[in-house]
């Protein structure tokens, strides 16, 4: 679709080396003319040069969850980490008490 002049959001389930993600952001801004790109991912693996790529990319912010252990988030100021522990704790409690879990997501 048309993204010229718009703020763009990219969603991904996993980001490993961030090569595809940062290349897509670059194309969306430099070729397609978007104003900004924000990225979101569920599982930030971030191996190899991923942090370097993110720091050098036109991505404004990368929102990730803490679903897997990672200790180097401070190396990329663009990364914002969302804590999943309250949601997971509530889901476990609901399962234990035989209550609905789907109510957490409605």
ABEGO torsion letter per residue (X at the ends): XBABGBBBBBBBABBBAGAAAAAAAAAAAAAAGBABBBBBBABBAGBEAAAAAAAABABABBBBBAABBBAAAAABAABBBBBAAAAAAAAAAAAAAGBBAAAAAX
